Amino acid sequence: MKKIFVCAAIMFGITAMAQDSTKGQSNPLSVSGYVEAYYSYDFNKPVDNNRPSFVYSYNRHNEFNVNLAFVKGNYNTEKVRANIALAAGTYVNANYAAEPGVLKNIYEANVGVKISKKDNLWVDAGIFASHIGFESAIGKDCGTLTRCIVADNTPYFESGAKITYTTKDGKWLLSALALNGWQRIQRVPGNSLMSWGTQVTFTPSGKVTINYSTFLGTDKPDSARLRRFYHNLYGIFQLNDKIGLTLGFDIGREQVSKGSSNKNTVYSPVFILRFTPDNKWAIAVRGEYYSDENGLIISTGTANGFKTYGGSVNFDRNINGNLLWRTELRTLHSKDAVFTNAKGVTDRNSVVTTSLALKF
């Protein structure tokens, strides 16, 4: 933690020097940050105070904590761009557990170069946000307080290289990616293959966004290689000045065993309906279903695997342009008893969460 604050101080110092040396000029270097504190109460009362293992955000029970806090430096010119962000929080502890050493605290670190004089064509390499899904680790940018099951169990981040083309009118984004794996900074030992991804985003207006992303690869050593092909499709629609709708559907398939033509399947539909009566208040309702019968991503060891539907409602209060206070009630119901409580196991899980998020 001390190293993070030292690096943060260096970032701010560099920015200050850059501002002094570029008076009267446009400064390509900027610093921003994000802090989100939360309290979550799980009615199953887990003994170890950890929420279910498939939950990576807001995953501590009955305690005040920080889900995510980071400081970010951004460098942006006409032909070169770079980002570096160092992070801490319970989200980082849970989601970066497989990464070694100081890699656990790298939220973002990438550099890009524009490779065309006429077109908006960039090559970026490093660690960056995932190209899969409409939710990110930054809660303030999401329609609901907590993340969908499918968001928590697809990559939040990835490392590798990508080439991205955006049309001059900004309506189309096309990207191809070479990746180190399924949410990996350091590749799995014994894995000799890269993974691949694609993304197509269509934004015909400020009220409609449609996205289709894919992942093709393996996240296991060569000796136990299982190929995974994952599809992510979503649409974000602003129906009018007060009502927004997000629809998503994910489906993924992976080989049952090395060399097998048989595949296990996971899929998840989700919707979020968001109502903003004014610029101070917002209400969002979510419905979701997640099916992983054979434990492709969420393993339970039960007869029907992880077949869970859920719903949530959250109330948001925009205190000012930077500070957001949110409260959410969420419940999940599974076909099998996959949740634990003081009496053993149960097929239900309910939780109430509140957070304060500041972006600066």
C-alpha positions in Angstrom: 0.0 0.0 0.0 2.9 2.4 0.8 4.2 1.8 -2.7 0.9 2.8 -4.2 0.8 6.1 -2.4 4.4 6.9 -3.3 3.6 6.3 -7.0 0.5 8.4 -6.7 2.5 11.3 -5.2 5.0 10.9 -8.1 2.1 11.2 -10.6 0.8 14.4 -9.1 4.4 15.8 -9.0 4.9 15.0 -12.6 1.6 16.7 -13.5 2.5 19.8 -11.6 5.9 20.1 -13.3 4.2 19.5 -16.7 1.8 22.3 -16.0 4.6 24.7 -15.0 6.6 23.8 -18.2 3.6 24.2 -20.6 2.1 27.4 -19.5 0.0 28.9 -22.3 0.1 25.5 -24.1 -2.3 22.6 -24.1 -1.1 20.1 -21.5 -1.3 16.5 -22.7 -0.8 15.1 -19.1 -3.6 14.9 -16.6 -4.3 13.1 -13.3 -7.7 11.7 -12.2 -8.9 9.4 -9.5 -11.8 7.4 -8.1 -12.8 6.2 -4.6 -15.8 4.1 -3.7 -16.5 3.2 -0.1 -19.3 0.7 0.7 -21.2 -1.3 3.3 -22.9 -4.6 2.4 -25.1 -6.8 4.6 -25.6 -10.4 3.4 -28.7 -12.0 5.1 -27.1 -15.4 4.9 -24.5 -14.1 7.4 -21.4 -15.8 6.1 -19.1 -16.8 9.0 -15.9 -15.6 7.3 -17.6 -12.3 6.1 -17.0 -13.2 2.5 -19.8 -13.1 0.1 -20.2 -16.0 -2.4 -17.1 -16.9 -4.4 -18.6 -15.7 -7.7 -19.0 -12.2 -6.4 -15.9 -10.0 -6.9 -17.3 -6.5 -6.2 -18.7 -5.4 -2.8 -17.8 -8.9 -1.5 -17.3 -8.2 2.2 -20.3 -8.7 4.6 -21.2 -6.5 7.5 -18.3 -4.1 7.4 -17.4 -0.7 6.0 -14.7 -1.1 3.3 -13.4 0.3 0.0 -14.4 -1.6 -3.1 -12.1 0.3 -5.5 -9.7 3.3 -5.2 -7.3 4.3 -7.8 -5.2 7.3 -9.1 -4.7 7.5 -12.8 -2.3 9.4 -15.0 -3.3 10.0 -18.6 -1.1 11.3 -21.5 -2.9 12.1 -24.7 -1.6 13.8 -27.9 -2.7 13.6 -31.5 -0.5 10.6 -32.2 0.4 9.1 -28.8 -1.6 8.1 -25.8 -0.9 6.3 -22.5 -2.6 5.5 -19.2 -1.4 4.2 -15.9 -3.6 3.6 -12.9 -2.7 2.1 -9.5 -5.5 0.6 -7.4 -6.5 -0.9 -4.1 -9.7 -2.2 -2.5 -11.6 -5.4 -1.9 -12.4 -5.7 -5.6 -8.6 -5.7 -6.3 -8.0 -8.3 -3.6 -10.6 -10.6 -5.1 -10.2 -10.1 -8.8 -6.4 -9.9 -9.0 -5.7 -12.8 -6.7 -4.1 -14.9 -9.4 -1.6 -12.2 -10.3 1.9 -12.2 -8.8 3.5 -9.4 -6.7 2.9 -5.8 -7.6 0.9 -6.7 -10.7 -2.1 -7.1 -8.3 -2.3 -3.3 -8.0 -2.1 -2.3 -11.7 -5.6 -1.3 -12.7 -4.4 0.1 -16.0 -1.1 0.5 -17.8 -1.0 0.9 -21.6 0.5 2.9 -24.4 -0.9 3.5 -27.9 0.2 5.1 -31.2 -1.8 6.3 -34.1 -0.6 4.5 -37.2 -2.6 6.4 -39.9 -2.3 10.0 -40.8 -5.8 10.2 -42.3 -7.8 7.6 -40.3 -8.5 7.1 -36.6 -6.5 3.9 -36.4 -4.6 3.0 -33.2 -2.4 0.3 -31.9 -2.4 -0.1 -28.1 -0.5 -2.5 -25.8 -0.4 -3.2 -22.1 -3.1 -3.7 -19.5 -6.5 -2.2 -20.3 -10.2 -2.5 -19.6 -12.0 -5.5 -21.0 -13.7 -5.4 -24.4 -16.4 -7.6 -23.0 -19.6 -6.3 -21.3 -21.4 -3.1 -20.6 -20.3 -2.9 -16.9 -16.9 -1.9 -15.6 -15.2 -2.0 -12.2 -16.0 1.7 -11.7 -19.4 1.6 -10.0 -20.3 5.2 -10.6 -20.3 4.5 -14.4 -22.7 1.6 -14.1 -26.5 1.6 -14.1 -26.8 -0.5 -10.9 -24.7 -0.4 -7.7 -23.5 -4.0 -7.8 -22.4 -5.9 -10.9 -24.5 -8.5 -12.7 -23.4 -12.1 -12.2 -22.2 -12.3 -15.8 -20.1 -9.1 -15.4 -18.4 -10.5 -12.3 -17.6 -13.7 -14.1 -16.3 -12.2 -17.4 -13.1 -10.2 -17.7 -12.9 -6.8 -16.1 -9.4 -6.3 -17.4 -7.1 -7.9 -19.9 -3.5 -7.6 -21.2 -2.1 -7.8 -24.7 -2.3 -5.7 -27.8 -5.1 -4.4 -29.9 -5.8 -2.5 -33.1 -8.8 -0.2 -33.1 -10.5 1.7 -35.9 -13.1 4.4 -35.4 -15.0 5.9 -38.3 -14.7 9.7 -38.7 -18.4 10.2 -37.8 -17.8 8.1 -34.6 -20.6 5.7 -35.3 -18.5 2.5 -35.8 -15.7 1.1 -33.7 -13.9 -2.0 -34.9 -11.2 -3.7 -32.8 -9.1 -6.9 -32.9 -7.1 -8.1 -29.9 -4.3 -10.5 -29.1 -4.6 -11.4 -25.4 -2.6 -13.2 -22.6 -5.7 -15.1 -21.6 -9.2 -14.8 -20.0 -8.6 -11.9 -17.6 -4.9 -12.4 -17.2 -2.0 -10.0 -16.8 0.6 -12.8 -16.6 -0.2 -15.9 -18.8 -1.0 -19.2 -17.2 2.2 -21.3 -16.7 2.5 -24.0 -19.4 0.2 -22.2 -21.8 2.0 -21.5 -25.1 -0.9 -20.0 -27.0 -2.3 -16.5 -27.2 -6.0 -15.8 -27.0 -7.9 -13.5 -29.4 -10.8 -11.1 -29.3 -12.9 -8.9 -31.5 -15.3 -6.0 -30.8 -17.8 -4.2 -33.0 -19.6 -1.2 -31.6 -22.3 0.8 -33.4 -23.5 4.1 -32.1 -25.9 5.6 -34.6 -26.8 8.4 -32.1 -26.3 9.6 -28.6 -29.3 7.5 -27.6 -28.3 4.1 -29.0 -25.3 1.9 -28.5 -25.1 -1.7 -29.8 -22.0 -3.9 -29.1 -20.9 -7.4 -30.1 -17.6 -8.8 -28.6 -16.0 -12.2 -28.8 -13.2 -14.2 -27.1 -11.5 -17.2 -28.5 -8.7 -19.0 -26.7 -7.7 -21.0 -23.7 -6.9 -20.2 -20.1 -5.3 -23.5 -19.2 -1.8 -25.2 -19.7 -1.2 -27.0 -23.0 -1.5 -30.3 -21.2 -5.1 -29.6 -20.3 -6.0 -27.2 -23.1 -9.7 -26.4 -23.5 -10.8 -24.0 -26.2 -13.3 -21.4 -25.2 -15.5 -19.3 -27.6 -17.4 -16.6 -25.9 -20.0 -14.1 -27.3 -21.1 -10.9 -25.7 -24.0 -8.9 -27.1 -25.7 -5.8 -25.6 -27.6 -2.7 -26.5 -28.0 0.5 -24.5 -31.1 2.6 -25.4 -32.1 6.0 -24.0 -35.8 5.7 -24.7 -36.5 9.4 -23.6 -35.1 12.0 -21.3 -36.0 10.0 -18.2 -35.9 6.3 -19.1 -33.0 4.2 -20.2 -32.9 0.5 -21.1 -29.9 -1.9 -21.2 -30.3 -5.4 -22.7 -27.6 -8.0 -22.7 -27.0 -11.6 -23.6 -23.9 -13.6 -23.2 -23.2 -17.2 -24.3 -20.0 -19.2 -24.1 -18.9 -22.7 -25.0 -15.8 -24.6 -24.0 -14.5 -28.1 -24.8 -15.5 -30.8 -22.2 -12.0 -32.3 -22.5 -8.8 -31.7 -24.6 -9.5 -32.6 -28.2 -13.2 -33.3 -27.6 -15.9 -32.1 -30.0 -18.4 -31.9 -27.1 -18.8 -28.6 -25.3 -20.2 -27.2 -22.1 -22.3 -24.1 -22.4 -22.9 -21.0 -20.2 -25.4 -18.3 -21.0 -26.9 -15.2 -19.3 -29.6 -12.7 -20.3 -29.9 -9.5 -18.3 -31.9 -6.3 -18.5 -31.6 -3.0 -16.6 -34.4 -0.4 -16.7 -33.3 3.0 -15.3 -35.5 6.0 -14.4 -34.1 9.5 -13.8 -36.9 11.9 -12.8 -34.4 14.7 -12.5 -30.6 15.3 -12.3 -30.5 14.4 -8.6 -32.3 11.1 -8.4 -32.3 7.8 -10.2 -34.0 4.4 -9.8 -32.9 1.2 -11.5 -34.5 -2.2 -11.7 -32.5 -5.3 -12.9 -33.5 -8.8 -13.9 -30.9 -11.5 -14.7 -30.5 -15.2 -15.2 -27.2 -17.2 -15.3 -27.0 -20.8 -16.4 -23.8 -22.8 -16.0 -24.9 -26.4 -15.6 -21.5 -28.0 -16.0 -19.4 -25.5 -14.1 -17.6 -24.0 -17.0 -17.1 -20.7 -15.1 -19.0 -21.1 -11.7 -18.5 -24.6 -10.3 -21.0 -25.8 -7.6 -20.7 -29.6 -7.6 -24.5 -29.9 -7.4 -26.8 -31.9 -9.7 -28.0 -28.9 -11.8 -25.0 -26.7 -11.5 -25.3 -23.0 -11.2 -28.7 -22.0 -12.5 -29.6 -18.7 -10.8 -32.0 -15.9 -11.5 -32.0 -12.6 -9.6 -33.5 -9.2 -9.3 -32.4 -5.9 -7.8 -33.6 -2.3 -7.2 -31.3 0.6 -6.5 -31.9 4.2 -5.5 -29.2 6.8 -6.4 -28.7 10.3 -5.1 -26.4 12.6 -7.1 -25.0 14.8 -4.3 -23.0 16.9 -6.8 -21.4 16.3 -10.1 -18.6 14.1 -8.6 -20.2 12.4 -5.6 -22.9 9.6 -5.9 -24.7 7.9 -3.0 -26.4 4.6 -3.9 -28.4 2.0 -2.1 -29.4 -1.4 -3.5 -31.5 -4.4 -2.5 -30.7 -7.6 -4.4 -31.9 -11.1 -4.2 -30.7 -14.3 -6.0 -32.5 -17.7 -6.2 -30.8 -20.8 -7.5 -32.3 -24.2 -8.6 -29.9 -26.0 -6.3 -28.8 -25.0 -2.8 -25.5 -23.3 -3.8 -25.4 -20.6 -1.1 -24.2 -21.1 2.5 -25.7 -19.8 5.7 -25.4 -20.5 9.4 -27.6 -23.6 9.1 -25.7 -25.1 6.1 -26.8 -24.5 2.5 -29.7 -22.7 0.9 -31.0 -21.8 -2.6 -31.5 -18.1 -1.8 -29.3 -15.1 -1.1 -30.3 -11.6 -0.4 -28.1 -8.6 0.3 -28.4 -4.9 0.8 -25.5 -2.6 -0.2 -24.9 1.1 0.1 -22.0 3.1 -1.3 -20.4 6.5 -1.7 -18.5 7.0 -5.0 -16.3 10.0 -5.8 -14.7 10.6 -9.2 -12.3 13.4 -9.6 
